[in-house]
């Protein structure tokens, strides 16, 4: 019997946050507010300052969830096509360079 991938749009997100303010429940609340289905949350690495967590989810639109994670000071370590954060930073950087060179 062959089992196909039952989950559509499965994504793995890697996040990093200060150990004193890290919270599993906060991550879950942030994602669930954005209609993201959570399959697992696990800690992949930790040291005296930071915790790195891996979150497996299913989402149709990932950008709002990633934006909200960043607002709550989670650093998103994984790269995603839907993530417009880096493109916005590049565009703003180009605009600033253009402005400074006037």
Secondary structure in CASP SS format (residue, H / E / C, confidence):
PFRMAT SS
TARGET T0000
AUTHOR 0000-0000-0000
METHOD secondary structure of the structure
MODEL  1
X C 1.00
X C 1.00
X C 1.00
X C 1.00
X C 1.00
X C 1.00
X C 1.00
X C 1.00
X C 1.00
X E 1.00
X E 1.00
X E 1.00
X E 1.00
X E 1.00
X E 1.00
X E 1.00
X E 1.00
X E 1.00
X C 1.00
X C 1.00
X C 1.00
X C 1.00
X C 1.00
X H 1.00
X H 1.00
X H 1.00
X H 1.00
X H 1.00
X H 1.00
X H 1.00
X H 1.00
X H 1.00
X H 1.00
X C 1.00
X C 1.00
X C 1.00
X E 1.00
X E 1.00
X E 1.00
X E 1.00
X E 1.00
X E 1.00
X E 1.00
X E 1.00
X E 1.00
X E 1.00
X C 1.00
X C 1.00
X C 1.00
X E 1.00
X E 1.00
X E 1.00
X E 1.00
X E 1.00
X E 1.00
X E 1.00
X E 1.00
X E 1.00
X C 1.00
X C 1.00
X C 1.00
X C 1.00
X H 1.00
X H 1.00
X H 1.00
X H 1.00
X H 1.00
X H 1.00
X H 1.00
X H 1.00
X H 1.00
X C 1.00
X C 1.00
X C 1.00
X E 1.00
X E 1.00
X C 1.00
X C 1.00
X C 1.00
X C 1.00
X C 1.00
X C 1.00
X C 1.00
X C 1.00
X H 1.00
X H 1.00
X H 1.00
X H 1.00
X H 1.00
X H 1.00
X H 1.00
X H 1.00
X H 1.00
X H 1.00
X H 1.00
X H 1.00
X H 1.00
X H 1.00
X H 1.00
X H 1.00
X C 1.00
X C 1.00
END
